[in-house]
Amino acid sequence: MNSQPDASHTVYPTGTCFDDALELMHDMLKAATDWPQDKRLELLANLYLVHGIVGAVDKGYAHAWVEHEDWDTVYFVGICLEKRVACAAPRGDYYTAHQGVEVTRYSYRQAWEQNRRFGTYG
């Protein structure tokens, strides 16, 4: 996956945001394997897969992304310049742009348990 796109480029949805969010969460934890154990555990304890109903109340749709409890940033995957890219945005801006209506947060373990239980990412 490519790095963060330039802010002047439009990021389009992948159509697979639930799969993307779970994979991104996994990749973020995997990238921390060289961190000290206390920092890895802190990351694991505070990283959430977020399922939300976003958009106007009467035209809402399901969406997913990743958040850390203590960081003011949202992480997601999008399409920019015809490539899949991992993206980050300030949480407040992201929520405003997506008009978040209803949000449920899942820990890494809860997200994987739900995935295995229902056999689906969303």
Secondary structure, 3 states (H helix, E strand, C coil): CECCCCCCCCCECCCCHHHHHHHHHHHHHHHCCCCCHHHHHHHHHHEEEEEEEECCHHHCEEEEEEEECCCCEEEEEEEECCEEEEEEEEHHHHHHHHCCCEEEEEEHHHHHHHHHHHCCCC
